[in-house]
Amino acid sequence: MTDSMRHSRDDEPQPFSYGGTPGHPVPPAYPPAQPVITPSGATVWPGPGGAGGADGGGGTTAALPDGPPSGGRRARRRAPRSLALIAAVAVAAALVGGGASALVVRAADKPATEISTPVVNTGSGGDSGVSAVAAAVSPSIVEISASSTAGKSTGSGVVLTRDGEIITNNHVISGADSVKVSAPDGSTRSASVIGTDSGKDLALIKVKDADGLKPATLGDSSKVQVGDQVVAIGSPEGLTGTVTSGIVSALDRKVTVSTGEGQDQGRGGDGGRWPFEFGGGEYNGDVGSSTTSYKAIQTDASLNPGNSGGALINMKGQVIGINSAMYSSASERASGGSAGSVGLGFSIPVNTLKADLDTLRDGGTDS
């Protein structure tokens, strides 16, 4: 055998197995590769040839047989490539899984966008919506009983200060000889009239010897929009602290009410009706010859006799209106019965109250 023949046979790849059996070359002088843990938690074992496999890709561990497989040199080369392909697929799947896991973690760690405004003066009891508004504002709404020689009327009021200032409708206390205020805790105190403005149907009274009352938060009625959810709190038919809810149905509705005393203002057994004019018609009685008009917030929140002077509240717990009038059905008017809510109520915008408050504290426009 010539040297050239020996060289050509020496160049031919020879099979080997780990352990260096006779007639086979010894394994490479480097430590065995360790398994790889992917971000998703999968374990990938590198193939022969160290990290990344013989062809530069990872793969599962597979032992080659001792001795040449059938097919000779071609088969020996194909096996590492097949292992590399399998390993590449496994690594790609693991990386994709790990990337998805990372995206989930990032999404979970991202703070949620706040889409609602916390209710004013609410605690951390977990209430939300109407129940939270009711819990926050009900302590600031009182029942008002006014008596005169013409009879007795019942309405509602909104606490403005800790020392007892309360706003209500002028028609609730107009001509009254005595005024009493019933708080949500059941206590009753006498009150005096501080100032009235019949032109705006507003009146300011003050509870005697009061301290520690909870004032309501006044909002901004210029920001009210049709469709806003609202809550009404008052004392319809003497039921103190009654809560109803609805939406703002319309804005700037022209409502006309009486400014004179002795009109059909809920005294003398007339069923507690508050007369007013709206849209060219008279409702709940005769408003008389002395009247005033104002632009009101219309709501479908249920208002009944006794709600006059109570609060219309937004979902932030802020008073946006003073409830003043309600529409009764034609059948009730014809029968002379007590007016009932049909989803048409009207409130004096709170910005009207804020603009008039100093005047009311000085005695009002009717003094």
C-alpha positions in Angstrom: 0.0 0.0 0.0 1.4 3.3 -1.0 1.7 6.4 1.1 -0.9 8.2 -1.0 -3.4 5.4 -0.4 -2.7 5.5 3.3 -3.2 9.3 3.4 -6.5 9.0 1.5 -7.8 6.5 4.0 -6.5 8.6 6.9 -8.6 11.5 5.6 -11.8 9.4 5.6 -14.0 10.3 8.7 -14.0 7.6 11.2 -16.8 6.8 13.6 -16.1 7.3 17.3 -17.8 6.9 20.6 -17.1 8.5 23.9 -14.7 6.4 25.9 -11.9 6.2 23.2 -12.3 2.5 22.2 -9.4 1.0 20.3 -9.3 2.1 16.6 -11.3 5.3 17.3 -10.1 8.8 17.9 -10.4 10.1 21.5 -13.2 12.6 22.2 -12.5 16.3 22.1 -10.7 17.8 25.0 -13.5 19.9 26.4 -16.1 19.2 29.2 -19.6 18.0 28.3 -22.1 20.8 27.6 -24.7 21.5 30.3 -28.5 21.7 29.6 -30.0 25.1 28.8 -33.0 26.4 30.8 -35.2 28.6 28.5 -37.1 31.7 29.8 -40.3 29.6 29.6 -38.8 26.9 31.9 -38.1 24.3 29.2 -34.9 22.3 29.4 -32.9 21.9 26.2 -30.0 19.5 26.0 -27.2 20.4 23.6 -26.2 17.8 21.0 -22.8 16.6 20.1 -20.1 19.2 19.5 -20.7 21.2 22.6 -23.1 24.1 23.2 -25.0 24.7 20.0 -24.4 21.3 18.5 -22.0 20.1 15.8 -23.6 22.5 13.2 -23.9 25.5 15.5 -27.5 24.8 16.7 -28.7 23.2 19.9 -30.3 19.7 20.0 -31.3 16.8 22.1 -28.7 14.3 23.2 -28.3 11.3 21.0 -25.6 8.7 20.9 -24.2 7.5 17.6 -23.8 3.8 17.2 -20.4 2.2 17.5 -19.4 1.6 14.0 -20.6 3.0 10.7 -24.3 3.0 10.0 -25.7 1.8 6.8 -25.2 4.4 4.1 -21.7 5.2 5.2 -20.5 8.7 5.1 -23.7 10.3 3.9 -25.7 8.9 6.8 -23.2 10.0 9.3 -23.4 13.6 8.2 -27.2 13.5 8.0 -27.7 12.5 11.7 -26.1 15.6 13.2 -28.1 17.9 10.8 -31.3 16.2 11.8 -30.5 16.6 15.4 -29.6 20.2 14.9 -33.0 20.8 13.1 -34.9 19.2 16.0 -32.9 21.3 18.5 -33.5 24.5 16.6 -37.2 23.9 16.5 -37.2 23.2 20.3 -35.2 26.3 21.1 -37.4 28.5 18.9 -40.6 27.1 20.5 -39.1 27.7 24.0 -38.1 31.2 23.1 -41.5 32.0 21.7 -43.1 30.6 24.8 -40.7 32.6 27.0 -41.4 35.8 25.0 -45.2 35.3 25.5 -44.6 34.7 29.2 -42.6 38.0 29.3 -45.4 39.8 27.6 -48.0 38.5 30.1 -45.8 39.5 33.0 -45.4 43.0 31.6 -49.1 43.3 31.0 -49.8 42.2 34.5 -47.3 44.6 36.0 -48.6 47.6 34.1 -51.0 49.7 36.3 -54.6 49.9 35.2 -55.7 53.2 33.8 -58.1 55.0 36.2 -61.4 55.6 34.3 -63.6 56.8 37.0 -63.5 59.6 39.6 -63.7 58.6 43.3 -66.9 59.6 45.0 -66.5 62.6 47.4 -66.4 61.7 51.1 -66.9 58.0 50.6 -65.1 55.5 52.7 -63.3 52.3 51.7 -66.2 49.9 52.2 -66.2 48.8 48.6 -69.5 50.5 47.6 -69.7 52.1 44.2 -72.2 54.0 42.0 -75.5 55.1 43.5 -75.0 53.3 46.8 -71.7 55.2 47.4 -73.3 58.5 46.5 -76.2 57.8 48.9 -73.8 56.8 51.7 -71.7 60.0 51.2 -74.4 62.6 50.8 -77.5 61.3 52.8 -76.1 62.7 56.1 -76.2 66.2 54.5 -79.9 66.1 53.5 -82.6 67.0 56.1 -86.4 67.1 56.2 -88.1 70.5 56.8 -91.5 71.0 58.3 -93.0 74.5 58.0 -96.2 75.5 59.7 -98.4 78.5 59.3 -102.1 79.5 59.8 -102.7 78.2 56.2 -101.5 74.7 57.1 -98.4 72.7 57.1 -95.9 71.8 54.4 -93.0 69.3 54.2 -89.9 69.6 52.1 -86.2 68.9 52.1 -83.0 70.9 52.6 -79.3 70.6 52.0 -76.8 71.3 54.8 -74.2 74.0 53.8 -72.2 74.5 57.0 -71.4 72.6 60.2 -73.1 75.3 62.3 -76.5 74.7 60.7 -77.0 76.7 57.5 -79.4 74.9 55.2 -80.7 75.8 51.7 -84.2 74.9 50.6 -86.9 76.2 48.2 -88.6 79.4 49.1 -92.0 77.8 48.5 -91.3 75.3 51.2 -91.0 77.9 54.0 -92.9 80.8 52.5 -95.2 82.4 55.1 -94.2 79.9 57.8 -94.6 80.8 61.4 -92.3 78.0 62.6 -89.8 75.8 60.9 -88.4 72.5 62.2 -85.6 70.4 60.8 -85.3 66.7 61.2 -81.8 65.3 60.7 -81.0 61.8 59.4 -80.2 60.6 62.9 -83.8 61.3 63.9 -83.2 64.4 66.0 -85.4 67.5 65.4 -84.5 71.1 66.0 -86.1 74.5 65.4 -84.7 76.7 62.6 -85.1 80.4 61.7 -85.3 81.9 58.3 -82.1 83.9 57.4 -83.0 85.1 53.9 -85.3 84.4 51.0 -85.2 85.0 47.2 -88.6 84.3 45.7 -87.3 85.3 42.3 -85.0 82.2 42.3 -87.2 80.1 44.6 -84.4 79.8 47.2 -84.4 80.2 51.0 -81.6 80.0 53.6 -82.5 78.8 57.1 -80.3 78.1 60.1 -80.8 75.4 62.8 -80.6 76.8 66.3 -77.7 75.6 68.5 -76.4 73.3 65.8 -72.8 72.0 65.7 -71.1 69.2 63.8 -73.5 68.9 60.9 -72.1 67.4 57.7 -72.0 70.0 54.9 -72.7 68.8 51.3 -70.1 69.5 48.6 -71.4 71.9 45.9 -70.5 71.0 42.3 -70.5 73.0 39.1 -73.8 72.9 37.2 -72.1 74.4 34.1 -70.4 71.1 33.5 -73.6 69.0 33.6 -74.4 67.3 30.4 -77.5 65.6 29.1 -77.2 61.9 29.8 -75.2 62.3 33.0 -76.3 59.9 35.8 -77.7 61.6 38.8 -79.0 60.8 42.3 -81.9 62.6 44.1 -82.2 62.5 47.9 -85.1 64.0 49.9 -88.1 63.4 52.0 -91.0 62.6 49.7 -94.3 62.2 51.7 -92.2 62.6 54.9 -90.0 59.6 54.1 -86.7 61.0 55.2 -83.6 60.1 53.3 -85.3 58.6 50.2 -82.9 57.9 47.4 -83.8 57.7 43.7 -81.6 57.8 40.6 -81.8 58.7 36.9 -80.2 60.8 34.3 -80.1 64.4 33.2 -82.9 64.6 30.6 -82.5 68.2 29.4 -80.9 71.5 30.4 -82.2 75.1 30.5 -85.9 74.2 30.9 -87.9 77.2 31.7 -90.0 76.6 34.8 -92.4 79.2 36.4 -93.3 79.0 40.1 -95.3 81.2 42.4 -93.6 84.0 44.5 -96.7 84.9 46.5 -97.8 83.5 49.9 -101.1 81.7 50.4 -101.0 79.9 47.1 -101.4 76.1 46.7 -98.1 75.3 48.3 -98.8 72.0 49.9 -100.7 73.3 52.9 -104.2 72.6 54.1 -104.6 69.0 52.9 -104.1 69.6 49.2 -101.9 66.5 48.8 -98.5 68.2 49.0 -98.6 69.6 45.5 -96.2 72.3 44.4 -97.7 74.4 41.5 -95.6 75.5 38.6 -95.9 76.3 34.9 -93.9 74.5 32.2 -94.3 74.5 28.4 -97.4 76.7 28.6 -99.3 74.6 31.0 -100.0 74.8 34.8 -99.3 71.8 36.9 -100.2 70.8 40.5 -102.4 73.8 41.0 -102.7 77.5 40.4 -99.4 79.4 40.6 -101.3 82.7 41.1 -100.6 86.1 39.6 -97.2 86.6 41.2 -94.7 84.3 39.5 -91.0 83.9 38.7 -89.2 81.8 36.1 -85.8 80.2 36.0 -83.8 77.8 33.8 -83.9 74.3 35.4 -82.1 71.0 35.0 -84.6 68.4 33.9 -84.2 64.8 35.3 -86.1 61.5 35.1 -85.0 60.7 38.7 -88.2 60.1 40.6 -89.3 63.3 42.5 -92.4 63.4 44.7 -94.1 65.8 47.1 -91.5 66.5 49.8 -88.5 66.3 47.5 -88.6 70.1 47.0 -85.4 71.7 48.5 -83.5 68.4 48.3 -80.4 67.6 46.3 -79.7 66.5 42.8 -76.3 65.0 42.9 -73.7 63.9 40.3 -71.7 60.6 40.6 -68.8 62.5 42.3 -71.1 63.1 45.3 -71.4 66.8 44.4 -74.7 68.7 44.6 -75.5 70.1 41.1 -79.1 71.2 41.7 -81.8 71.9 44.3 -84.9 70.0 43.4 -87.9 72.3 43.0 -90.7 71.0 40.9 -92.2 67.8 39.5 -94.7 67.0 36.8 -97.9 65.1 37.7 -100.0 63.2 35.2 -103.2 64.6 33.7 -105.3 62.0 35.4 -104.0 63.0 38.8 -104.6 66.7 38.2 -108.1 66.0 37.0 -109.0 63.9 40.0 -107.3 66.3 42.4 -105.3 63.6 43.9 -101.7 63.7 45.1 -99.1 64.3 42.5 -96.9 61.3 41.7 -93.6 61.1 39.7 -93.8 60.3 36.0 -90.1 60.9 35.4 -90.3 64.7 34.8 -88.6 66.6 37.6 -86.8 70.0 37.7 -83.9 71.3 39.7 -82.5 74.8 40.2 -78.8 74.7 39.0 -76.4 74.9 41.9 -74.5 77.7 40.3 -77.6 79.8 40.7 -77.4 79.0 44.4 -73.7 79.8 44.7 -74.2 83.2 43.0 -77.1 84.1 45.4 -75.7 82.7 48.7 -74.1 85.9 50.0 -77.4 87.8 49.3 -79.3 85.1 51.2 -77.0 85.4 54.1 -77.6 89.2 54.2 -81.4 88.6 54.3 -82.2 87.9 50.7 -84.0 90.0 48.1 -87.4 89.8 49.8 -86.5 91.5 53.1 
